[in-house]
Amino acid sequence: MNKYLNLFDVTQKVDYKTEVLSGITVALALVPEAVAFALIAGLSPLTGLYAAFVMGLVTAVFGGRPGMISGATGAVAVVIVTLAKSHGVEYIFATVILAGIIQMAAGFLRLGKLIRLVPHPVIFGFVNGLAIIIFMSQVNQFKDSTGSWLNGTPLYILLGLVLLTMLIIWGLPKLTKVIPSSLTAIMVVFGLVSFLNIDTKTVGDIASIQGGFPPFHIPTIPLNLETLMLILPYAAIVAGVGLIESLLTLNIVDEITETRGRGNKEAVAQGTANILSGLFSGMGGCAMIGQSLINVSNGARARLSGIVAAIMLLVFVMFGSSLIERVPMAALTGLMIMVSIGTFEWASLRTFKRMPKSDVFVMVMVTLVTVLLHNLALAVLVGVIIAALVFAWDSAKRIRARKHIDENGIKHYEIYGPLFFGSVTTFNEKFDIQHDPEEVIIDFAESRVVDMSAIEALNKITERYQKVGKKVHLKHLSADCKKLLKNAEQLIDVNVLEDPTYRVAVDTV
């Protein structure tokens, strides 16, 4: 398959059976997740289900990554829980709408490309931490309503059904791929529990999912500056968390399917979905890596699977709640455990000895922050900052200077490596101003002046030479670099015509 397959080519072949069956499977997996995340946020289960429907449908139709599933997520729930408790659900709807506007603005401003700044070790840590969270969230199914661990027959029944689900998901693809193994596992366990009348926890034991079509509702809040300042911080965090999680999920699905999604289009779709979610009584959300992996592992590659998943979820809520509430949690638990196993980047463990220690440190830190704080955006931000600092430290040690005196008695310093804030100290240590001859040339043909700290370092080094009455010439500097230097006409070697054209990263306004 061409790695850069055009995802938006209408002639692309769609396997309708696979798309529909995968969509039904995803819809079943969305139910307990949406309910659980709504309860985490202190909201009604229907706010999570309505968000999953609206988010899933809008992003499936208009998103930048066919096959990716969006819905109510734990990352968003953790952000809004404080506001929900202090001001109520109406403020949550308004917050979600404002977050959607921010996300749309980010998409129109083409900020989706900023995801390129996320290093691979950070993605590894993010994925591994998310896999651990998915697994740990399933552990709660082995507790009763009082929070105590199950024991005896209920525990053995649950374990048996979970293992049966996992066995079917693992083994069926080795025999046939006619129907998705995950859907088969859910149906087999459901049939077994119903036929044998086995007493085990079901979806209905978590909460009722019965409801109608999502009602259109404009948030009833005061429209003033005070309200805006209250919800703006929450909205900004929701928007940031949603975009980070969605764009990272997009990248992961890209790698699995060897295709390419469109980050900016996905940002606009996520924003539109959140606006509509807030207007149709939903708690908002973003892309869901677990359900997305279920979808693509079933072979779904087109928009149809996401559309089917969203519509079937609404059908479950409006017409099939009594049936869906009888689905054993053991089947969905086994499915999500298999998702966590498939999500974890096992290859990252095998490369520990071959990876730079700094990359290993970044990956482990991101994993720990993800698992301990359940804050995916913060984990990614921490990882990017650490990776940037490590890169700056390593780059600072790379600056070197070759030195020689020519036949005219002029000393040459040939600089190579980047000159920026981190390498300024090392750069200054290269010069022997007191013992250098009367004329010195500093050549930047193999270097690059990166920022204002570097410009200031050049100004200071030239001033030091001038104080002791020595001439210094700077060669191979970019045009904007020359403009930023003091006394540039006396310092620049005007005979050099092959100066580079890069620009210094500094605000000159």
GUMI-925966 format. One line per field, with one value per residue (C-alpha): residue number from 1; residue in one letter; z, y, x negated. Coordinates in nm, 3 decimals. Each point is the difference from the previous one (the first is absolute). Layout:
REM GUMI-925966
pos: [NUM | ...]
code: [A | ...]
pz: [Z | ...]
py: [Y | ...]
px: [X | ...]
***
This chain:
REM GUMI-925966
pos: [1 | 2 | 3 | 4 | 5 | 6 | 7 | 8 | 9 | 10 | 11 | 12 | 13 | 14 | 15 | 16 | 17 | 18 | 19 | 20 | 21 | 22 | 23 | 24 | 25 | 26 | 27 | 28 | 29 | 30 | 31 | 32 | 33 | 34 | 35 | 36 | 37 | 38 | 39 | 40 | 41 | 42 | 43 | 44 | 45 | 46 | 47 | 48 | 49 | 50 | 51 | 52 | 53 | 54 | 55 | 56 | 57 | 58 | 59 | 60 | 61 | 62 | 63 | 64 | 65 | 66 | 67 | 68 | 69 | 70 | 71 | 72 | 73 | 74 | 75 | 76 | 77 | 78 | 79 | 80 | 81 | 82 | 83 | 84 | 85 | 86 | 87 | 88 | 89 | 90 | 91 | 92 | 93 | 94 | 95 | 96 | 97 | 98 | 99 | 100 | 101 | 102 | 103 | 104 | 105 | 106 | 107 | 108 | 109 | 110 | 111 | 112 | 113 | 114 | 115 | 116 | 117 | 118 | 119 | 120 | 121 | 122 | 123 | 124 | 125 | 126 | 127 | 128 | 129 | 130 | 131 | 132 | 133 | 134 | 135 | 136 | 137 | 138 | 139 | 140 | 141 | 142 | 143 | 144 | 145 | 146 | 147 | 148 | 149 | 150 | 151 | 152 | 153 | 154 | 155 | 156 | 157 | 158 | 159 | 160 | 161 | 162 | 163 | 164 | 165 | 166 | 167 | 168 | 169 | 170 | 171 | 172 | 173 | 174 | 175 | 176 | 177 | 178 | 179 | 180 | 181 | 182 | 183 | 184 | 185 | 186 | 187 | 188 | 189 | 190 | 191 | 192 | 193 | 194 | 195 | 196 | 197 | 198 | 199 | 200 | 201 | 202 | 203 | 204 | 205 | 206 | 207 | 208 | 209 | 210 | 211 | 212 | 213 | 214 | 215 | 216 | 217 | 218 | 219 | 220 | 221 | 222 | 223 | 224 | 225 | 226 | 227 | 228 | 229 | 230 | 231 | 232 | 233 | 234 | 235 | 236 | 237 | 238 | 239 | 240 | 241 | 242 | 243 | 244 | 245 | 246 | 247 | 248 | 249 | 250 | 251 | 252 | 253 | 254 | 255 | 256 | 257 | 258 | 259 | 260 | 261 | 262 | 263 | 264 | 265 | 266 | 267 | 268 | 269 | 270 | 271 | 272 | 273 | 274 | 275 | 276 | 277 | 278 | 279 | 280 | 281 | 282 | 283 | 284 | 285 | 286 | 287 | 288 | 289 | 290 | 291 | 292 | 293 | 294 | 295 | 296 | 297 | 298 | 299 | 300 | 301 | 302 | 303 | 304 | 305 | 306 | 307 | 308 | 309 | 310 | 311 | 312 | 313 | 314 | 315 | 316 | 317 | 318 | 319 | 320 | 321 | 322 | 323 | 324 | 325 | 326 | 327 | 328 | 329 | 330 | 331 | 332 | 333 | 334 | 335 | 336 | 337 | 338 | 339 | 340 | 341 | 342 | 343 | 344 | 345 | 346 | 347 | 348 | 349 | 350 | 351 | 352 | 353 | 354 | 355 | 356 | 357 | 358 | 359 | 360 | 361 | 362 | 363 | 364 | 365 | 366 | 367 | 368 | 369 | 370 | 371 | 372 | 373 | 374 | 375 | 376 | 377 | 378 | 379 | 380 | 381 | 382 | 383 | 384 | 385 | 386 | 387 | 388 | 389 | 390 | 391 | 392 | 393 | 394 | 395 | 396 | 397 | 398 | 399 | 400 | 401 | 402 | 403 | 404 | 405 | 406 | 407 | 408 | 409 | 410 | 411 | 412 | 413 | 414 | 415 | 416 | 417 | 418 | 419 | 420 | 421 | 422 | 423 | 424 | 425 | 426 | 427 | 428 | 429 | 430 | 431 | 432 | 433 | 434 | 435 | 436 | 437 | 438 | 439 | 440 | 441 | 442 | 443 | 444 | 445 | 446 | 447 | 448 | 449 | 450 | 451 | 452 | 453 | 454 | 455 | 456 | 457 | 458 | 459 | 460 | 461 | 462 | 463 | 464 | 465 | 466 | 467 | 468 | 469 | 470 | 471 | 472 | 473 | 474 | 475 | 476 | 477 | 478 | 479 | 480 | 481 | 482 | 483 | 484 | 485 | 486 | 487 | 488 | 489 | 490 | 491 | 492 | 493 | 494 | 495 | 496 | 497 | 498 | 499 | 500 | 501 | 502 | 503 | 504 | 505 | 506 | 507 | 508 | 509]
code: [M | N | K | Y | L | N | L | F | D | V | T | Q | K | V | D | Y | K | T | E | V | L | S | G | I | T | V | A | L | A | L | V | P | E | A | V | A | F | A | L | I | A | G | L | S | P | L | T | G | L | Y | A | A | F | V | M | G | L | V | T | A | V | F | G | G | R | P | G | M | I | S | G | A | T | G | A | V | A | V | V | I | V | T | L | A | K | S | H | G | V | E | Y | I | F | A | T | V | I | L | A | G | I | I | Q | M | A | A | G | F | L | R | L | G | K | L | I | R | L | V | P | H | P | V | I | F | G | F | V | N | G | L | A | I | I | I | F | M | S | Q | V | N | Q | F | K | D | S | T | G | S | W | L | N | G | T | P | L | Y | I | L | L | G | L | V | L | L | T | M | L | I | I | W | G | L | P | K | L | T | K | V | I | P | S | S | L | T | A | I | M | V | V | F | G | L | V | S | F | L | N | I | D | T | K | T | V | G | D | I | A | S | I | Q | G | G | F | P | P | F | H | I | P | T | I | P | L | N | L | E | T | L | M | L | I | L | P | Y | A | A | I | V | A | G | V | G | L | I | E | S | L | L | T | L | N | I | V | D | E | I | T | E | T | R | G | R | G | N | K | E | A | V | A | Q | G | T | A | N | I | L | S | G | L | F | S | G | M | G | G | C | A | M | I | G | Q | S | L | I | N | V | S | N | G | A | R | A | R | L | S | G | I | V | A | A | I | M | L | L | V | F | V | M | F | G | S | S | L | I | E | R | V | P | M | A | A | L | T | G | L | M | I | M | V | S | I | G | T | F | E | W | A | S | L | R | T | F | K | R | M | P | K | S | D | V | F | V | M | V | M | V | T | L | V | T | V | L | L | H | N | L | A | L | A | V | L | V | G | V | I | I | A | A | L | V | F | A | W | D | S | A | K | R | I | R | A | R | K | H | I | D | E | N | G | I | K | H | Y | E | I | Y | G | P | L | F | F | G | S | V | T | T | F | N | E | K | F | D | I | Q | H | D | P | E | E | V | I | I | D | F | A | E | S | R | V | V | D | M | S | A | I | E | A | L | N | K | I | T | E | R | Y | Q | K | V | G | K | K | V | H | L | K | H | L | S | A | D | C | K | K | L | L | K | N | A | E | Q | L | I | D | V | N | V | L | E | D | P | T | Y | R | V | A | V | D | T | V]
pz: [0.000 | -0.084 | 0.326 | -0.108 | -0.120 | -0.071 | 0.273 | -0.169 | -0.338 | -0.061 | -0.216 | 0.300 | 0.051 | 0.316 | 0.159 | 0.114 | 0.204 | 0.195 | 0.055 | 0.128 | 0.229 | 0.139 | 0.062 | 0.201 | 0.206 | 0.073 | 0.098 | 0.258 | 0.139 | 0.013 | 0.233 | 0.330 | -0.077 | -0.063 | 0.313 | 0.215 | -0.119 | 0.059 | 0.356 | 0.053 | -0.099 | 0.240 | -0.282 | -0.117 | -0.203 | -0.292 | -0.030 | -0.073 | -0.243 | -0.184 | -0.024 | -0.139 | -0.265 | -0.110 | 0.017 | -0.178 | -0.281 | -0.078 | 0.003 | -0.200 | -0.275 | 0.001 | 0.182 | -0.144 | 0.087 | -0.131 | 0.237 | 0.311 | 0.272 | 0.220 | 0.304 | 0.367 | 0.157 | 0.343 | -0.082 | -0.047 | 0.298 | 0.235 | -0.116 | 0.041 | 0.321 | 0.225 | -0.202 | -0.011 | 0.379 | 0.064 | -0.270 | -0.155 | -0.340 | -0.179 | 0.041 | -0.133 | -0.321 | -0.042 | 0.070 | -0.262 | -0.259 | 0.070 | -0.015 | -0.340 | -0.126 | 0.116 | -0.174 | -0.324 | 0.017 | 0.048 | -0.308 | -0.217 | 0.114 | -0.103 | 0.344 | -0.044 | -0.135 | 0.350 | 0.080 | -0.194 | 0.301 | 0.203 | -0.003 | -0.049 | 0.359 | 0.119 | -0.227 | 0.129 | 0.360 | -0.077 | -0.165 | 0.273 | 0.275 | -0.174 | -0.035 | 0.373 | 0.080 | -0.222 | 0.176 | 0.349 | -0.073 | -0.065 | 0.342 | 0.158 | -0.161 | 0.247 | 0.291 | 0.133 | 0.058 | 0.339 | -0.151 | 0.143 | -0.213 | -0.132 | 0.132 | -0.033 | -0.278 | -0.131 | -0.045 | -0.175 | -0.234 | -0.091 | -0.055 | -0.215 | -0.221 | -0.035 | -0.098 | -0.247 | -0.160 | -0.028 | -0.141 | -0.275 | -0.091 | -0.017 | -0.170 | -0.244 | -0.247 | -0.037 | -0.129 | -0.189 | -0.048 | -0.142 | 0.308 | 0.258 | 0.284 | 0.260 | -0.105 | -0.006 | 0.352 | 0.133 | -0.166 | 0.121 | 0.361 | -0.013 | -0.136 | 0.254 | 0.293 | -0.126 | -0.088 | 0.325 | 0.208 | 0.152 | 0.275 | -0.087 | -0.023 | -0.304 | -0.159 | 0.175 | 0.338 | -0.071 | -0.101 | -0.218 | -0.356 | -0.099 | -0.159 | -0.305 | -0.281 | 0.134 | 0.080 | -0.149 | 0.289 | 0.023 | 0.334 | 0.247 | 0.149 | 0.045 | -0.317 | 0.151 | 0.041 | 0.341 | -0.146 | -0.286 | 0.237 | 0.208 | -0.283 | -0.220 | 0.192 | 0.000 | -0.368 | -0.094 | 0.186 | -0.150 | -0.347 | 0.056 | 0.150 | -0.278 | -0.279 | 0.146 | 0.059 | -0.338 | -0.202 | 0.179 | -0.061 | -0.365 | -0.023 | 0.161 | -0.237 | -0.290 | 0.097 | 0.040 | -0.331 | -0.190 | -0.121 | 0.072 | 0.172 | 0.003 | 0.338 | -0.072 | -0.147 | 0.307 | 0.229 | -0.178 | 0.017 | 0.371 | 0.064 | -0.196 | 0.184 | 0.341 | -0.088 | -0.107 | 0.301 | 0.233 | -0.189 | 0.011 | 0.373 | -0.027 | 0.218 | -0.296 | -0.073 | -0.251 | -0.183 | 0.191 | -0.057 | 0.142 | -0.220 | -0.298 | 0.038 | 0.027 | -0.325 | -0.203 | 0.141 | -0.137 | -0.344 | -0.023 | -0.203 | -0.120 | 0.152 | -0.005 | 0.313 | 0.210 | -0.135 | 0.075 | 0.352 | 0.079 | -0.145 | 0.170 | 0.331 | -0.036 | -0.099 | 0.318 | 0.209 | -0.165 | -0.081 | 0.125 | 0.351 | 0.160 | -0.219 | 0.027 | 0.378 | 0.005 | -0.173 | 0.249 | 0.115 | -0.018 | -0.380 | -0.018 | 0.267 | -0.198 | -0.314 | 0.164 | 0.157 | -0.347 | -0.120 | 0.274 | -0.093 | -0.365 | 0.083 | 0.204 | -0.203 | 0.095 | -0.251 | 0.215 | 0.278 | -0.234 | -0.113 | 0.352 | -0.037 | -0.347 | 0.070 | 0.141 | 0.376 | -0.040 | -0.227 | 0.246 | 0.282 | -0.200 | -0.089 | 0.361 | 0.135 | -0.244 | 0.086 | 0.374 | -0.030 | -0.219 | 0.243 | 0.328 | -0.095 | -0.274 | -0.179 | -0.357 | -0.106 | 0.300 | -0.063 | -0.361 | 0.100 | 0.264 | -0.253 | -0.265 | 0.252 | 0.128 | -0.354 | -0.102 | 0.299 | -0.071 | -0.365 | 0.100 | 0.242 | -0.261 | -0.267 | 0.237 | 0.024 | -0.378 | -0.072 | -0.092 | -0.142 | -0.232 | 0.042 | -0.221 | -0.090 | -0.371 | -0.180 | 0.068 | 0.374 | 0.018 | 0.239 | -0.126 | 0.218 | -0.211 | 0.203 | -0.054 | 0.189 | 0.090 | 0.196 | 0.227 | 0.362 | 0.115 | -0.174 | 0.064 | 0.305 | -0.185 | -0.299 | 0.214 | 0.146 | -0.345 | -0.035 | 0.137 | -0.035 | 0.192 | -0.197 | -0.345 | -0.278 | -0.102 | -0.256 | 0.045 | -0.232 | 0.142 | -0.275 | 0.036 | -0.327 | 0.194 | 0.277 | 0.038 | 0.218 | 0.142 | 0.246 | 0.175 | 0.264 | -0.281 | -0.146 | 0.340 | 0.037 | -0.332 | 0.108 | 0.326 | -0.155 | -0.256 | 0.270 | 0.201 | -0.300 | -0.069 | 0.361 | -0.036 | -0.337 | -0.225 | -0.323 | -0.040 | -0.314 | -0.011 | -0.310 | -0.137 | 0.196 | -0.128 | -0.108 | 0.296 | 0.236 | -0.132 | 0.057 | 0.365 | 0.073 | 0.141 | -0.217 | -0.270 | -0.274 | 0.191 | 0.083 | -0.313 | -0.269 | -0.307 | -0.241 | 0.082 | -0.249 | 0.100 | 0.326 | 0.108 | -0.022 | 0.328 | 0.240 | 0.369 | 0.223 | 0.163 | 0.007 | -0.166 | 0.013]
py: [0.000 | 0.343 | 0.161 | 0.330 | -0.136 | 0.272 | -0.054 | 0.227 | -0.171 | -0.096 | -0.291 | -0.169 | -0.341 | -0.036 | -0.338 | 0.076 | -0.317 | 0.059 | 0.367 | -0.072 | -0.289 | 0.196 | 0.299 | -0.215 | -0.138 | 0.349 | 0.118 | -0.280 | 0.095 | 0.369 | -0.051 | -0.084 | 0.243 | 0.294 | -0.079 | -0.037 | 0.326 | 0.191 | -0.134 | 0.099 | 0.356 | -0.009 | 0.014 | -0.206 | -0.313 | 0.138 | 0.302 | -0.242 | -0.206 | 0.307 | 0.132 | -0.334 | 0.009 | 0.360 | -0.012 | -0.335 | 0.097 | 0.344 | -0.109 | -0.315 | 0.210 | 0.306 | -0.107 | -0.025 | -0.367 | -0.258 | -0.294 | 0.202 | 0.001 | 0.297 | 0.023 | 0.097 | -0.054 | -0.021 | 0.273 | 0.252 | -0.134 | 0.061 | 0.362 | 0.092 | -0.189 | 0.297 | 0.242 | -0.253 | -0.027 | 0.374 | 0.144 | -0.283 | -0.153 | 0.321 | 0.142 | -0.327 | 0.036 | 0.359 | -0.105 | -0.273 | 0.244 | 0.249 | -0.279 | -0.096 | 0.356 | 0.001 | -0.333 | 0.123 | 0.311 | -0.221 | -0.200 | 0.305 | 0.144 | -0.330 | -0.068 | -0.374 | -0.017 | 0.079 | -0.368 | -0.051 | 0.146 | -0.309 | -0.233 | -0.374 | -0.090 | 0.223 | -0.185 | -0.333 | 0.116 | 0.140 | -0.325 | -0.221 | 0.212 | -0.004 | -0.379 | -0.032 | 0.235 | -0.203 | -0.318 | 0.149 | 0.136 | -0.356 | -0.116 | 0.179 | -0.257 | -0.253 | 0.195 | -0.001 | 0.301 | 0.068 | 0.014 | -0.335 | -0.260 | -0.281 | -0.347 | -0.349 | -0.092 | 0.355 | 0.054 | -0.333 | 0.062 | 0.346 | -0.123 | -0.288 | 0.224 | 0.260 | -0.267 | -0.153 | 0.342 | 0.052 | -0.349 | 0.057 | 0.340 | -0.148 | -0.329 | 0.064 | 0.210 | -0.299 | -0.204 | 0.255 | 0.375 | -0.013 | 0.179 | 0.211 | -0.214 | 0.263 | 0.004 | -0.381 | -0.011 | 0.238 | -0.195 | -0.339 | 0.114 | 0.178 | -0.315 | -0.223 | 0.216 | 0.029 | -0.371 | -0.130 | 0.283 | 0.079 | 0.260 | 0.258 | 0.376 | 0.166 | 0.347 | 0.072 | -0.045 | 0.310 | 0.232 | 0.014 | 0.113 | 0.056 | 0.338 | 0.184 | 0.200 | 0.253 | 0.314 | 0.331 | 0.231 | 0.341 | 0.022 | 0.212 | 0.202 | 0.375 | 0.141 | 0.236 | 0.045 | -0.166 | -0.322 | 0.011 | 0.040 | -0.290 | -0.252 | 0.119 | -0.179 | -0.327 | 0.042 | 0.065 | -0.311 | -0.214 | 0.128 | -0.070 | -0.343 | -0.093 | 0.112 | -0.168 | -0.330 | 0.011 | 0.087 | -0.259 | -0.261 | 0.108 | -0.056 | -0.344 | -0.109 | 0.139 | -0.227 | -0.307 | 0.046 | 0.143 | 0.288 | 0.371 | 0.207 | 0.377 | 0.161 | 0.344 | -0.146 | -0.222 | 0.304 | 0.181 | -0.311 | -0.049 | 0.363 | -0.027 | -0.321 | 0.158 | 0.303 | -0.226 | -0.224 | 0.295 | 0.106 | -0.354 | -0.067 | -0.180 | 0.031 | 0.027 | -0.217 | -0.085 | -0.297 | -0.331 | -0.209 | -0.319 | 0.001 | 0.121 | -0.300 | -0.234 | 0.148 | -0.023 | -0.344 | -0.120 | 0.115 | 0.321 | 0.272 | 0.228 | 0.251 | -0.243 | -0.189 | 0.317 | 0.106 | -0.344 | 0.005 | 0.338 | -0.086 | -0.342 | 0.163 | 0.228 | -0.298 | -0.177 | 0.302 | 0.059 | -0.351 | -0.270 | 0.104 | -0.301 | -0.237 | 0.183 | 0.026 | -0.383 | -0.018 | -0.154 | 0.238 | -0.296 | 0.007 | 0.373 | -0.038 | -0.275 | 0.211 | 0.305 | -0.211 | -0.129 | 0.361 | 0.097 | -0.289 | 0.101 | 0.368 | -0.046 | 0.053 | -0.321 | 0.084 | 0.299 | -0.238 | -0.198 | 0.316 | 0.120 | -0.100 | 0.152 | 0.329 | 0.301 | 0.024 | 0.340 | -0.148 | -0.283 | 0.255 | 0.208 | -0.307 | -0.125 | 0.347 | 0.044 | -0.347 | 0.073 | 0.340 | -0.152 | -0.285 | 0.190 | 0.320 | -0.134 | 0.327 | -0.078 | 0.360 | 0.073 | -0.320 | 0.096 | 0.356 | -0.126 | -0.239 | 0.269 | 0.238 | -0.266 | -0.110 | 0.362 | 0.061 | -0.320 | 0.100 | 0.347 | -0.150 | -0.241 | 0.271 | 0.236 | -0.249 | -0.029 | 0.343 | -0.019 | 0.229 | -0.095 | 0.244 | 0.085 | 0.297 | 0.068 | 0.126 | 0.361 | -0.054 | 0.016 | -0.246 | -0.186 | -0.144 | -0.235 | -0.057 | -0.304 | -0.097 | 0.220 | 0.321 | 0.058 | 0.075 | -0.340 | 0.008 | 0.363 | -0.081 | -0.270 | 0.234 | 0.275 | -0.245 | -0.072 | 0.337 | 0.105 | 0.374 | 0.107 | -0.220 | 0.017 | 0.198 | 0.351 | -0.128 | -0.281 | -0.155 | -0.193 | -0.214 | -0.129 | -0.198 | -0.323 | 0.159 | 0.175 | 0.296 | -0.102 | 0.255 | 0.335 | -0.153 | -0.096 | 0.352 | 0.146 | -0.245 | 0.123 | 0.361 | -0.069 | -0.198 | 0.273 | 0.267 | -0.193 | -0.013 | 0.371 | 0.093 | -0.151 | 0.173 | -0.306 | -0.032 | -0.274 | -0.099 | -0.214 | -0.213 | -0.193 | 0.161 | 0.033 | 0.340 | 0.044 | -0.108 | 0.281 | 0.253 | -0.100 | 0.039 | 0.324 | 0.166 | -0.259 | 0.193 | -0.022 | -0.369 | -0.168 | -0.127 | 0.169 | -0.213 | -0.312 | -0.045 | -0.342 | 0.100 | -0.228 | 0.104 | -0.139 | 0.232 | 0.042 | -0.110 | 0.335 | 0.248 | 0.318 | 0.191]
px: [0.000 | -0.127 | -0.106 | 0.146 | 0.333 | 0.253 | 0.258 | 0.248 | 0.007 | 0.363 | -0.114 | -0.163 | 0.161 | 0.207 | 0.074 | 0.356 | 0.044 | -0.320 | 0.085 | 0.352 | -0.099 | -0.294 | 0.226 | 0.242 | -0.289 | -0.131 | 0.348 | 0.023 | -0.341 | 0.096 | 0.297 | -0.177 | -0.284 | 0.235 | 0.203 | -0.311 | -0.155 | 0.324 | 0.015 | -0.366 | 0.094 | 0.295 | 0.255 | 0.296 | -0.093 | 0.202 | -0.231 | -0.284 | 0.206 | 0.128 | -0.357 | -0.119 | 0.274 | -0.054 | -0.380 | -0.013 | 0.237 | -0.145 | -0.365 | 0.078 | 0.158 | -0.227 | -0.317 | -0.347 | -0.053 | 0.250 | 0.026 | -0.080 | 0.268 | 0.088 | 0.223 | 0.016 | -0.342 | -0.154 | -0.252 | 0.282 | 0.197 | -0.293 | -0.025 | 0.367 | 0.085 | -0.085 | 0.214 | 0.286 | 0.003 | -0.027 | 0.229 | 0.202 | 0.058 | 0.107 | -0.349 | -0.145 | 0.202 | -0.122 | -0.360 | 0.017 | 0.138 | -0.280 | -0.259 | 0.137 | -0.039 | -0.364 | -0.064 | 0.155 | -0.220 | -0.305 | 0.096 | 0.061 | -0.334 | -0.162 | -0.143 | 0.045 | -0.354 | -0.129 | 0.049 | -0.324 | -0.179 | 0.091 | -0.306 | 0.038 | -0.099 | 0.287 | 0.243 | -0.133 | 0.050 | 0.346 | 0.112 | -0.145 | 0.153 | 0.336 | -0.017 | -0.067 | 0.292 | 0.235 | -0.109 | 0.026 | 0.348 | 0.116 | -0.122 | 0.298 | 0.228 | -0.140 | 0.150 | 0.353 | 0.226 | -0.165 | -0.349 | -0.109 | -0.175 | 0.217 | -0.070 | 0.133 | 0.242 | 0.068 | -0.376 | -0.051 | 0.295 | -0.126 | -0.356 | 0.121 | 0.215 | -0.278 | -0.253 | 0.250 | 0.047 | -0.375 | -0.051 | 0.259 | -0.144 | -0.350 | 0.080 | 0.286 | -0.208 | -0.233 | 0.297 | 0.209 | 0.038 | 0.351 | 0.140 | -0.184 | -0.133 | 0.092 | 0.367 | 0.002 | -0.142 | 0.265 | 0.283 | -0.131 | -0.036 | 0.337 | 0.167 | -0.173 | 0.104 | 0.360 | 0.039 | -0.147 | 0.151 | -0.339 | 0.005 | -0.267 | -0.038 | 0.161 | 0.001 | 0.330 | -0.170 | -0.209 | 0.286 | 0.308 | -0.068 | 0.363 | 0.072 | 0.127 | -0.156 | -0.255 | 0.205 | -0.114 | -0.073 | -0.167 | -0.184 | 0.193 | -0.283 | -0.057 | -0.153 | -0.255 | -0.375 | -0.001 | 0.141 | -0.250 | -0.294 | 0.133 | 0.034 | -0.290 | -0.279 | 0.197 | 0.085 | -0.362 | -0.117 | 0.279 | -0.093 | -0.370 | 0.054 | 0.242 | -0.231 | -0.309 | 0.177 | 0.175 | -0.310 | -0.213 | 0.270 | 0.005 | -0.376 | 0.027 | 0.277 | -0.205 | -0.290 | 0.220 | 0.183 | -0.300 | 0.214 | 0.004 | 0.265 | 0.045 | -0.060 | 0.145 | 0.319 | 0.032 | -0.040 | 0.285 | 0.218 | -0.074 | 0.091 | 0.324 | 0.088 | -0.059 | 0.214 | 0.287 | -0.057 | 0.047 | 0.314 | 0.143 | -0.050 | -0.335 | -0.311 | -0.239 | -0.300 | -0.269 | -0.153 | -0.004 | -0.309 | 0.150 | 0.311 | -0.206 | -0.231 | 0.299 | 0.128 | -0.320 | -0.088 | 0.334 | -0.112 | 0.206 | -0.169 | 0.282 | 0.240 | 0.292 | -0.111 | -0.002 | 0.338 | 0.149 | -0.150 | 0.157 | 0.340 | 0.011 | -0.090 | 0.302 | 0.216 | -0.114 | 0.097 | 0.338 | 0.123 | -0.237 | -0.088 | 0.169 | -0.204 | -0.333 | 0.034 | -0.008 | -0.341 | -0.248 | -0.272 | -0.238 | 0.018 | -0.078 | -0.269 | -0.172 | 0.024 | -0.160 | -0.277 | -0.087 | 0.004 | -0.246 | -0.228 | 0.012 | -0.050 | -0.317 | -0.317 | -0.180 | -0.273 | -0.096 | -0.107 | -0.223 | -0.178 | -0.088 | -0.365 | -0.028 | 0.180 | -0.189 | 0.043 | 0.164 | 0.269 | 0.063 | 0.033 | 0.251 | 0.206 | 0.012 | 0.087 | 0.289 | 0.129 | -0.013 | 0.170 | 0.271 | 0.066 | -0.031 | 0.184 | 0.231 | -0.076 | -0.104 | -0.054 | -0.222 | -0.195 | -0.067 | -0.091 | -0.244 | -0.152 | -0.044 | -0.162 | -0.241 | -0.085 | -0.060 | -0.229 | -0.192 | -0.036 | -0.120 | -0.253 | -0.134 | -0.014 | -0.181 | -0.288 | -0.036 | -0.145 | -0.369 | -0.269 | -0.285 | -0.288 | -0.297 | -0.223 | -0.051 | -0.312 | 0.101 | 0.008 | 0.380 | 0.163 | 0.307 | 0.274 | 0.214 | 0.318 | 0.218 | 0.315 | 0.301 | -0.053 | 0.301 | 0.078 | -0.118 | -0.339 | -0.094 | -0.217 | -0.195 | -0.037 | -0.155 | -0.251 | -0.145 | -0.177 | -0.337 | 0.041 | -0.312 | -0.241 | 0.164 | -0.176 | 0.107 | 0.253 | 0.254 | 0.260 | 0.297 | 0.153 | 0.358 | 0.011 | 0.073 | 0.202 | 0.330 | 0.092 | 0.335 | 0.138 | -0.043 | -0.229 | -0.237 | 0.014 | -0.082 | -0.289 | -0.144 | 0.035 | -0.181 | -0.286 | -0.064 | 0.008 | -0.259 | -0.233 | 0.050 | -0.080 | -0.347 | -0.049 | 0.036 | 0.195 | 0.261 | 0.191 | 0.313 | 0.055 | 0.295 | 0.284 | 0.357 | 0.133 | 0.237 | -0.277 | -0.219 | 0.278 | 0.029 | -0.371 | -0.143 | -0.267 | 0.074 | -0.183 | -0.327 | 0.045 | 0.133 | -0.237 | 0.153 | -0.205 | 0.198 | 0.286 | 0.129 | 0.166 | 0.289 | 0.366 | 0.137 | 0.180 | -0.069 | 0.289 | 0.063 | 0.287 | -0.129 | 0.328]
***
